[in-house]
Amino acid sequence: MSNIPRLAEVYWFVGHLVGGVGDVDRIVLVGASLASVHAIDTLRSNDYAGEIVLVGAESQVPYDRPPLSKEALRTGHHVSPLRGPEWYADRGVRLELGRAARGLRPATRTVVLEDGHELSYDGLVIATGSRVRRLRHGDEHICYLRTADDAAALRERLRAATRVAVIGGGFLGLEVAATATELGVHTTVIEVAPVPMARVLGDEVGEWFRRLHERHGVAMLCGRLATGVDRVGEEYVVSVPGREPIRADLVVGALGAVPVVDWLAGSGVAVSDGVVCDFTLRTTVPDVVAAGDVARWYNPLFDEDMRVEQWTNAAEQGRHAALTLLGAEDAYAPVPYFWSDQFDAKMRFVGRATAADEIDIENSTDRRLVATFARHGHQIGALCVNAPTELPRHRAAIAARSNLSSRPA
Ligand SMILES: Cc1cc2nc3c(=O)[nH]c(=O)nc-3n(C[C@H](O)[C@H](O)[C@H](O)COP(=O)(O)OP(=O)(O)OC[C@H]3O[C@@H](n4cnc5c(N)ncnc54)[C@H](O)[C@@H]3O)c2cc1C
């Protein structure tokens, strides 16, 4: 790590000699995240020679989160970094880890760190991701899952547990339920909607996932609201109005996530369920872009403002945001893609589902499911479970309905 300052100085010096790309001398990325890693890679591979500073609240370099609810929870194997320390050194990236940003002052182009230190920037990438939504009553009794530390703590608790209650039947809750069941822990999922994932994927698809989990022994308690958790002796009691409470020796909260925007209060960066961006990923403040879970942007392909919490988007958006900082004007108009693994079901999704007015189940067996989602007669999404070869044609159909010029930035 000793060569980091030296390389950073070299990049800075060369940047000054050649004027830098777009005359940007220092780019600061807030959030040691997946999006930031891809932004850094793009900056350097596009000949950006100025300084790069990566600020992160966690004390480690960015790592992959999807394994945290799957292999890492099942096997306990440590989560590996997305890139090793030498990768940052080679690119002259100054790492400011274990130091959260607590403010942004666009007038002076500074980021204020939690210890009061001020860091100036010429270009800024906001990539602070999202954090878990918490249950109000009994929060201190609930395990949540977002970070590598959370996963290590949850694994230890799971190994000692015999009954786990998972509050929330979204993707994360169902992945945790599947992993816990595979570890031999009796699992109950409590979900307020009539079926899991109904809000995102509709009732029929949700019903398929409910049956999948029940076949593997998960108790699915749907259409019920968990209102709080209390500790009674050695066990935890989850209150579920209208029925007997659920007793467990471990309670996991999987209530969704919220974008991390509190540190931007008073900065002038517009926020509305995420950092508001135009179709190039510029925020409402000059020379500041956003990427990843935290960004809400206008996707012209779908003619929709969207914010997605998906791995592929964070990576692609990080790349795009970096190019925008360097002066590109292109629209970020992807077909979103995400995956989820639950028991033997490998789920892949392309496009959008939430705004669909028509869902067509093309193929449904116990092992396989293909569903398409349409709005106003146009396909906008497709879900494939254990049907990977179906995906490309659906992606192509969705991408073909390009609407790129429908709304100005
Ligand atoms: C358990 C789990 C399983 C997942 N599984 C899947 C999956 O199967 N498929 C899929 O498509 N997606 C999955 N995802 C989602 C995917 O991992 C995320 O969409 C992706 O990590 C988002 O990346 P990001 O770059 O926005 O931010 P993140 O990777 O979330 O990183 C944000 C970083 O910013 C830091 N930060 C926050 N505030 C500050 C601050 N003020 N100052 C400095 N740093 C700050 C945070 O500490 C964090 O380290 C999963 C997520 C989780 C948590």
PDBQT file of the ligand as one rigid body, heavy atoms in Angstrom, charges set to zero:
ROOT
HETATM    1  C1  LIG A 501     -27.455  -9.546   1.138  1.00  0.00    +0.000 C 
HETATM    2  C2  LIG A 501     -27.631  -8.995  -0.242  1.00  0.00    +0.000 A 
HETATM    3  C3  LIG A 501     -27.845  -9.851  -1.320  1.00  0.00    +0.000 A 
HETATM    4  C4  LIG A 501     -28.011  -9.352  -2.601  1.00  0.00    +0.000 A 
HETATM    5  N1  LIG A 501     -28.237 -10.219  -3.640  1.00  0.00    +0.000 NA
HETATM    6  C5  LIG A 501     -28.402  -9.741  -4.888  1.00  0.00    +0.000 A 
HETATM    7  C6  LIG A 501     -28.645 -10.627  -5.983  1.00  0.00    +0.000 A 
HETATM    8  O1  LIG A 501     -28.722 -11.854  -5.820  1.00  0.00    +0.000 OA
HETATM    9  N2  LIG A 501     -28.792 -10.099  -7.230  1.00  0.00    +0.000 N 
HETATM   10  C7  LIG A 501     -28.731  -8.744  -7.461  1.00  0.00    +0.000 A 
HETATM   11  O2  LIG A 501     -28.892  -8.306  -8.614  1.00  0.00    +0.000 OA
HETATM   12  N3  LIG A 501     -28.505  -7.873  -6.439  1.00  0.00    +0.000 NA
HETATM   13  C8  LIG A 501     -28.346  -8.344  -5.168  1.00  0.00    +0.000 A 
HETATM   14  N4  LIG A 501     -28.117  -7.477  -4.128  1.00  0.00    +0.000 N 
HETATM   15  C9  LIG A 501     -28.095  -6.017  -4.405  1.00  0.00    +0.000 C 
HETATM   16  C10 LIG A 501     -26.719  -5.530  -4.806  1.00  0.00    +0.000 C 
HETATM   17  O3  LIG A 501     -25.715  -6.111  -4.024  1.00  0.00    +0.000 OA
HETATM   18  C11 LIG A 501     -26.713  -4.012  -4.654  1.00  0.00    +0.000 C 
HETATM   19  O4  LIG A 501     -27.643  -3.502  -5.597  1.00  0.00    +0.000 OA
HETATM   20  C12 LIG A 501     -25.343  -3.388  -4.877  1.00  0.00    +0.000 C 
HETATM   21  O5  LIG A 501     -24.416  -3.826  -3.925  1.00  0.00    +0.000 OA
HETATM   22  C13 LIG A 501     -25.460  -1.881  -4.793  1.00  0.00    +0.000 C 
HETATM   23  O6  LIG A 501     -24.190  -1.335  -4.982  1.00  0.00    +0.000 OA
HETATM   24  P1  LIG A 501     -23.894   0.189  -4.710  1.00  0.00    +0.000 P 
HETATM   25  O7  LIG A 501     -22.680   0.469  -5.495  1.00  0.00    +0.000 OA
HETATM   26  O8  LIG A 501     -25.092   1.035  -4.937  1.00  0.00    +0.000 OA
HETATM   27  O9  LIG A 501     -23.612   0.342  -3.147  1.00  0.00    +0.000 OA
HETATM   28  P2  LIG A 501     -23.132  -0.661  -2.034  1.00  0.00    +0.000 P 
HETATM   29  O10 LIG A 501     -22.387  -1.808  -2.605  1.00  0.00    +0.000 OA
HETATM   30  O11 LIG A 501     -24.319  -0.917  -1.179  1.00  0.00    +0.000 OA
HETATM   31  O12 LIG A 501     -22.096   0.199  -1.196  1.00  0.00    +0.000 OA
HETATM   32  C14 LIG A 501     -22.408   1.462  -0.638  1.00  0.00    +0.000 C 
HETATM   33  C15 LIG A 501     -21.282   1.794   0.309  1.00  0.00    +0.000 C 
HETATM   34  O13 LIG A 501     -21.394   3.174   0.682  1.00  0.00    +0.000 OA
HETATM   35  C16 LIG A 501     -21.051   3.294   2.042  1.00  0.00    +0.000 C 
HETATM   36  N5  LIG A 501     -21.608   4.548   2.583  1.00  0.00    +0.000 N 
HETATM   37  C17 LIG A 501     -22.889   4.802   2.917  1.00  0.00    +0.000 A 
HETATM   38  N6  LIG A 501     -23.004   6.057   3.392  1.00  0.00    +0.000 NA
HETATM   39  C18 LIG A 501     -21.777   6.601   3.349  1.00  0.00    +0.000 A 
HETATM   40  C19 LIG A 501     -21.251   7.874   3.693  1.00  0.00    +0.000 A 
HETATM   41  N7  LIG A 501     -22.028   8.845   4.158  1.00  0.00    +0.000 N 
HETATM   42  N8  LIG A 501     -19.938   8.082   3.529  1.00  0.00    +0.000 NA
HETATM   43  C20 LIG A 501     -19.127   7.112   3.026  1.00  0.00    +0.000 A 
HETATM   44  N9  LIG A 501     -19.561   5.885   2.689  1.00  0.00    +0.000 NA
HETATM   45  C21 LIG A 501     -20.875   5.643   2.849  1.00  0.00    +0.000 A 
HETATM   46  C22 LIG A 501     -21.668   2.068   2.659  1.00  0.00    +0.000 C 
HETATM   47  O14 LIG A 501     -21.086   1.801   3.919  1.00  0.00    +0.000 OA
HETATM   48  C23 LIG A 501     -21.334   1.002   1.615  1.00  0.00    +0.000 C 
HETATM   49  O15 LIG A 501     -20.101   0.416   1.877  1.00  0.00    +0.000 OA
HETATM   50  C24 LIG A 501     -27.955  -7.953  -2.825  1.00  0.00    +0.000 A 
HETATM   51  C25 LIG A 501     -27.732  -7.077  -1.741  1.00  0.00    +0.000 A 
HETATM   52  C26 LIG A 501     -27.580  -7.595  -0.465  1.00  0.00    +0.000 A 
HETATM   53  C27 LIG A 501     -27.362  -6.635   0.695  1.00  0.00    +0.000 C 
ENDROOT
TORSDOF 0
